Amino acid sequence: MKYTVEMSNKLNELLERTYDAEKGFKQVAEKIDNKTLKEFCLDRAKQRFNFGQELKSEILSFGQAPEKGGSAKGTLHRSWIDFKSLFSSNNEEAMLKEVHRGEKEAIATYNDILQDKDFVLPPSTESLLMRHRNAIRETLETADIFESAVS
């Protein structure tokens, strides 16, 4: 099976988003007081670090170069988290809404790659992406529960 430049670009975009999510979860964990929520965010940051390592290994296994940092969009998203935490009366609720939005975007990105009919993913890549996407869905469901509890 031929590993295309387009596939490499898509996986690198996903890798950038993964870096962004890791940094975002760390940032939220630094800004909140709720111990359970802080642990949840730190755990998800670690999970995203591991996702990044797995994506890098997958990209390297096809002889391509993985991206080294996050995206400009992710930096803007984290700046938005900073801004919202300064002006919101309920910081935790505002930050959880941003986590929710980021996780929904991540799931959409995974789905775009998994459902792209222009190329066939190698089985190892498809399995990896499906596992990541399903874990992010679980994070989204848990974030929804936290969001309901703090609102």
Helices and strands as residue ranges (DSSP letters): H 5-31, H 35-61, H 72-87, H 91-115, H 123-150
